[in-house]
């Protein structure tokens, strides 16, 4: 009887204690604790798109050029500092057009959403396309340099700033085999309004500041294929694909990829250089093609695409995740098939 009386008194106290302890853990609408929700990380949809160079034509004489999109998932967990990427089986889709320049086209080099549309630049024709399902819908044409040229812009990167679209190229002068400069068109960028009005801006001084601060003054160079403006930091972020202290030589350029992250203040007066992963993680055959900030990280965590091209053979693409201080969260992870992916878009779920 004493035992029964003891249990009658103690059990309600224990149950009440446990209930109060559990009540201190926030729950979501389905009764799952936020602790469990947070520990699972946050998942985002990924889309990547190719630049297949001369292989973009669907078949010889077809007058149809294609890029390939692929869908995947990025899982990022800030609690244990981890990230993973998986690709959706059978998600590859051809996006086609008949537009070309001298038999080349659909060599798409980036992806970004602007004014409610998913856009991608063709670095061969200078066309900016809206990507919609399996269609590439022409939006605007960008010509190279100061805007008075007849050739298309070799557009390599896009970002948004102040409600406008910024489009840039390699950010270096082009030289002939004798080392003489034959064009400075890639030193110009375009600023595009939502209605398609284009401004042509000379960025020579800005690009020079970047390469000088990184240690590659002329005739050395940096080759830019990925850049983003951060509203949070009020800074420019660049992941140069190539870097060489000497003038451009094609054979050397193929093995001159970088692990540099360069940040610059809005006016390029303050510039900082970080080596991603340090020297131990550096592979000079793999260069950055595109990147995005992962949402809700205060623009401190990046997902990026890398490409490998040597003698136009052994084409490879990789995805990686790292922090802006250089800490790598996901080592280079190869994408299946010999496709060169150069555009990356991270959907804000």
ABEGO torsion letter per residue (X at the ends): XAAAAAAAAAAAAAAAAAAAAAAABBBBAAGBBAAAAAAAEBBBBBBBBBBAEAAABABBGAGBBBBBBBBBBBBBBAAAGBBBBBBBBGABBBBBBABBBGGBBGBBABBBBBGGBBBBBBAAAGBBBBBBEABBBBABBBBBEAGABABBBBBABBBBBGGBBBBBBAGBBBBBAAGBBABAAAABBBBBBAAGBBBBBBAAAAAAAAAAAAGBBOABBBBBABBBBBAAAGBBBBBBABBBABBBBAAAAAAABBABBBBBBAAGABBBBBBBGEAAABBAABBBABBBBBBGAGGABBBBBBBBBBGGBGBBBBBBBBBAAGBBABBBBBBBEBBBBABBBBBBX
